[in-house]
Amino acid sequence: MSELADTPKPPYWAVIFASVRTDADAEHYSQTADEMMALADEEAIAGWQAQADHLIAQRLGRERWYRAYRLRVARVERAATFERQD
C-alpha cells in the first residue's frame, strides 16, 4: 500500500489553499474544514464560490479564522510516480 495520496490520471484540476490561522474558534474551524472537504470534488470547482455552505465558511474565515490566505487553482498536465519496493 502506498504512503502517498492517490490522484486521478492527468489532466485534472487541483485547488491549493494555504492559510495563516488565528487562534480563534479551533473546534468550529476543524468541523467546517471537514465539511468543506466533503463538499469539494471535480464537478464543484467551477461553482465553488457560489456554494451556500462555502459562502458561510468564507465569511467566518475572514472574520475569525484567517489572518491571511492564498488560493490557487491549477490544471495538472503531467504527473510522475516513483516508489521503492523494499
N, CA and C of each residue as an Amber inpcrd file, in Angstrom:
protein
   258
   0.8330000  -1.1820000   0.0000000   0.0000000   0.0000000   0.0000000
   0.8830000   1.2520000   0.0000000   0.5710000   2.2030000  -0.8270000
   1.3510000   3.4240000  -0.9430000   1.1270000   4.3570000   0.2390000
   2.1860000   5.0600000   0.6230000   2.0800000   6.0850000   1.6590000
   1.6620000   7.4250000   1.0690000   1.5970000   7.5030000  -0.2460000
   1.2550000   8.7400000  -0.9430000  -0.2200000   8.7450000  -1.3250000
  -0.7890000   9.9340000  -1.3890000  -2.1880000  10.0680000  -1.7870000
  -2.3510000   9.7110000  -3.2620000  -3.4190000   9.0180000  -3.5900000
  -3.7450000   8.7300000  -4.9800000  -4.3820000   9.9640000  -5.6040000
  -4.0500000  10.2070000  -6.8530000  -4.6550000  11.2970000  -7.6130000
  -5.1540000  10.7290000  -8.9270000  -6.0650000  11.4460000  -9.5840000
  -6.5440000  10.9550000 -10.8830000  -5.4320000  10.9810000 -11.9290000
  -5.6410000  10.2790000 -13.0060000  -4.7190000  10.3420000 -14.1360000
  -4.8550000  11.7250000 -14.7800000  -3.7330000  12.4110000 -15.0720000
  -3.8130000  13.7360000 -15.6990000  -4.4870000  13.6640000 -17.0630000
  -5.0920000  14.7440000 -17.4870000  -5.1670000  16.0290000 -16.8060000
  -6.2880000  16.0520000 -15.7520000  -6.0620000  16.8300000 -14.6940000
  -7.0800000  17.0580000 -13.6740000  -6.8230000  18.4130000 -13.0390000
  -7.7890000  18.8830000 -12.2940000  -7.6880000  20.1800000 -11.6330000
  -7.3110000  20.0010000 -10.1760000  -6.4960000  20.9170000  -9.6730000
  -6.1110000  20.9260000  -8.2590000  -6.4290000  22.3010000  -7.6790000
  -6.9860000  22.3070000  -6.4980000  -7.2450000  23.5450000  -5.7730000
  -6.3170000  23.5470000  -4.5660000  -5.4820000  24.5620000  -4.4790000
  -4.4750000  24.6590000  -3.4180000  -4.8400000  25.8510000  -2.5430000
  -5.0750000  25.5770000  -1.2660000  -5.4620000  26.6180000  -0.3260000
  -4.4480000  26.6360000   0.8100000  -3.7740000  27.7670000   0.9730000
  -2.8150000  27.9370000   2.0580000  -3.2920000  29.0950000   2.9240000
  -3.1490000  28.9420000   4.2390000  -3.6490000  29.9920000   5.1240000
  -2.7510000  30.1720000   6.3380000  -2.8930000  31.3350000   6.9490000
  -2.2860000  31.6280000   8.2380000  -3.4540000  31.7810000   9.1930000
  -3.5540000  30.8690000  10.1490000  -4.7020000  30.8150000  11.0570000
  -4.5700000  31.7970000  12.2080000  -5.7250000  32.1710000  12.7370000
  -5.7790000  32.8780000  14.0140000  -5.9420000  31.8140000  15.0980000
  -5.9920000  32.2340000  16.3420000  -6.2060000  31.3040000  17.4510000
  -7.6890000  31.1000000  17.7480000  -8.5620000  31.7690000  17.0300000
  -9.9900000  31.7780000  17.3480000 -10.7000000  30.5010000  16.9170000
 -11.5550000  29.9730000  17.7840000 -12.5940000  29.0040000  17.4540000
 -12.0730000  27.7590000  16.7290000 -11.0210000  27.1300000  17.2470000
 -10.3740000  25.9980000  16.5740000 -11.3130000  24.8230000  16.3610000
 -12.1830000  24.5370000  17.3200000 -13.0890000  23.3880000  17.1910000
 -14.0690000  23.5800000  16.0370000 -14.6720000  24.7660000  15.9410000
 -15.6240000  25.0230000  14.8530000 -14.9010000  25.0700000  13.5100000
 -13.6750000  25.6090000  13.4950000 -12.8900000  25.6320000  12.2670000
 -12.6620000  24.2150000  11.7490000 -12.2420000  23.3190000  12.6260000
 -11.9550000  21.9450000  12.2320000 -13.1940000  21.2670000  11.6510000
 -14.3240000  21.4500000  12.2940000 -15.5890000  20.8700000  11.8080000
 -15.9430000  21.4410000  10.4330000 -15.8220000  22.7520000  10.2750000
 -16.1490000  23.3890000   8.9990000 -15.1880000  22.9420000   7.8990000
 -13.9050000  22.8230000   8.2110000 -12.9250000  22.3650000   7.2200000
 -13.2580000  20.9550000   6.7390000 -13.6340000  20.0770000   7.6550000
 -14.0350000  18.7160000   7.2800000 -15.2550000  18.7440000   6.3600000
 -16.2220000  19.5960000   6.6610000 -17.4260000  19.7130000   5.8300000
 -17.0920000  20.2320000   4.4360000 -16.1770000  21.1930000   4.3490000
 -15.7840000  21.7400000   3.0450000 -15.0730000  20.6780000   2.2120000
 -14.2350000  19.8740000   2.8480000 -13.5500000  18.7980000   2.1220000
 -14.5480000  17.7880000   1.5780000 -15.5880000  17.4890000   2.3310000
 -16.6050000  16.5430000   1.8760000 -17.3760000  17.0940000   0.6790000
 -17.5280000  18.3920000   0.5990000 -18.2840000  19.0070000  -0.4990000
 -17.4600000  19.1670000  -1.7750000 -16.1460000  19.2540000  -1.6210000
 -15.2810000  19.5530000  -2.7680000 -15.0790000  18.3170000  -3.6360000
 -15.3230000  18.4670000  -4.9180000 -14.9900000  17.4460000  -5.9040000
 -14.7980000  18.1290000  -7.2510000 -14.3990000  17.3660000  -8.2480000
 -14.0600000  17.9500000  -9.5400000 -15.1920000  18.7620000 -10.1500000
 -16.4290000  18.2820000 -10.0370000 -17.5560000  18.9820000 -10.6320000
 -17.8610000  20.2890000  -9.9120000 -17.4730000  20.3800000  -8.6560000
 -17.8310000  21.5400000  -7.8430000 -16.8580000  22.7090000  -7.9690000
 -15.6820000  22.5070000  -8.5560000 -14.6740000  23.5690000  -8.5780000
 -15.2210000  24.8440000  -9.2120000 -15.8520000  24.7500000 -10.3470000
 -16.3280000  25.9400000 -11.0600000 -17.3670000  26.7150000 -10.2530000
 -18.2630000  26.0300000  -9.5780000 -19.3120000  26.7000000  -8.8310000
 -19.0310000  26.8600000  -7.3490000 -17.8130000  26.5530000  -6.9330000
 -17.4690000  26.5330000  -5.5100000 -17.7330000  27.8720000  -4.8230000
 -17.4080000  28.9900000  -5.4890000 -17.5780000  30.2940000  -4.8600000
 -19.0350000  30.6130000  -4.5730000 -19.9610000  30.0130000  -5.2940000
 -21.3830000  30.3050000  -5.0910000 -22.0740000  29.2890000  -4.1920000
 -21.3700000  28.2440000  -3.7570000 -21.9670000  27.1980000  -2.9210000
 -22.3040000  27.7860000  -1.5500000 -23.5430000  27.6120000  -1.0970000
 -24.0460000  28.2870000   0.1000000 -23.2060000  28.0150000   1.3480000
 -22.8980000  26.7540000   1.6320000 -22.1020000  26.4440000   2.8270000
 -20.7020000  27.0350000   2.7300000 -20.1670000  27.0560000   1.5150000
 -18.8360000  27.6330000   1.3380000 -18.8570000  29.1440000   1.5460000
 -19.9190000  29.8020000   1.1190000 -20.0280000  31.2450000   1.3420000
 -20.0260000  31.5650000   2.8330000 -20.7140000  30.7520000   3.6220000
 -20.7170000  30.9350000   5.0780000 -19.3190000  30.7050000   5.6290000
 -18.6550000  29.6320000   5.1770000 -17.2970000  29.3350000   5.6410000
 -16.3290000  30.4500000   5.2620000 -16.4890000  31.0190000   4.0670000
 -15.6260000  32.1410000   3.6590000 -15.7900000  33.3180000   4.6130000
 -17.0240000  33.6640000   4.9200000 -17.2910000  34.7840000   5.8110000
 -16.6780000  34.5360000   7.1850000 -16.9120000  33.3340000   7.7290000
 -16.3490000  33.0020000   9.0330000 -14.8250000  33.0110000   9.0010000
 -14.2610000  32.5200000   7.9100000 -12.8120000  32.5240000   7.7690000
 -12.2360000  33.9230000   7.8150000 -12.8450000  34.8290000   7.0820000
 -12.3500000  36.2070000   7.0610000 -12.5740000  36.9080000   8.4000000
 -13.6830000  36.5940000   9.0610000 -13.9920000  37.2370000  10.3410000
 -13.1980000  36.6530000  11.5070000 -12.9520000  35.3210000  11.5060000
 -12.4200000  34.6620000  12.6970000 -11.1180000  33.8920000  12.4960000
 -11.0370000  33.0670000  11.4570000 -10.0350000  32.0130000  11.4030000
  -8.7340000  32.3630000  10.7050000  -8.7490000  33.3080000   9.7720000
  -7.5580000  33.5740000   8.9740000  -7.0120000  34.9760000   9.1960000
  -5.6960000  35.0430000   9.3160000  -5.0170000  36.3350000   9.2250000
  -4.7220000  36.6240000   7.7570000  -4.5390000  35.5590000   6.9780000
  -4.2690000  35.6930000   5.5470000  -4.5310000  34.3540000   4.8800000
  -4.8640000  34.3870000   3.5960000  -4.9110000  33.1390000   2.8290000
  -4.6100000  33.4220000   1.3720000  -4.2470000  32.3630000   0.6740000
  -3.9460000  32.4270000  -0.7490000  -4.5740000  31.2000000  -1.3930000
  -5.2620000  31.3940000  -2.4990000  -5.9410000  30.3140000  -3.2090000
  -5.3670000  30.2070000  -4.6140000  -5.1160000  28.9680000  -5.0210000
  -4.6220000  28.7230000  -6.3800000  -5.4240000  27.5800000  -6.9830000
  -5.7840000  27.7150000  -8.2460000  -6.4460000  26.6420000  -8.9860000
  -5.5400000  26.3300000 -10.1670000  -5.1850000  25.0460000 -10.3090000
  -4.2090000  24.6660000 -11.3320000  -4.6690000  23.4190000 -12.0740000
  -4.3290000  23.3430000 -13.3210000  -4.5840000  22.1510000 -14.1120000
  -3.3000000  21.3250000 -14.1440000  -3.3770000  20.1090000 -13.6750000
  -2.2200000  19.2090000 -13.6620000  -2.1730000  18.4940000 -15.0060000
  -1.1150000  18.7350000 -15.7530000  -0.9630000  18.1590000 -17.0910000
  -0.1460000  16.8750000 -17.0740000   0.7710000  16.7660000 -16.1180000
   1.6520000  15.6170000 -16.0750000   1.9330000  15.2770000 -14.6260000
   2.0460000  13.9960000 -14.3430000   2.3890000  13.5360000 -13.0040000
   3.3240000  12.3420000 -13.1370000   4.2540000  12.2130000 -12.2140000
   5.1820000  11.0950000 -12.2170000   5.2080000  10.4830000 -10.8350000
   5.4490000   9.1900000 -10.7830000   5.4690000   8.4740000  -9.5080000
   6.6890000   7.5780000  -9.4600000   7.3100000   7.5210000  -8.2850000
   8.3620000   6.5590000  -8.0110000   8.1140000   6.0170000  -6.6190000
   8.2200000   4.7200000  -6.4740000   8.0400000   4.1050000  -5.1670000
   8.9550000   2.9100000  -5.0520000   9.8960000   2.9850000  -4.1280000
  10.8250000   1.8750000  -3.9050000  10.0910000   0.7250000  -3.2310000
  10.3080000  -0.4690000  -3.7060000   9.6840000  -1.6660000  -3.1420000
  10.7160000  -2.4350000  -2.3180000  10.9980000  -1.9630000  -1.1100000
  11.9960000  -2.6160000  -0.2440000  11.3760000  -3.7290000   0.5720000
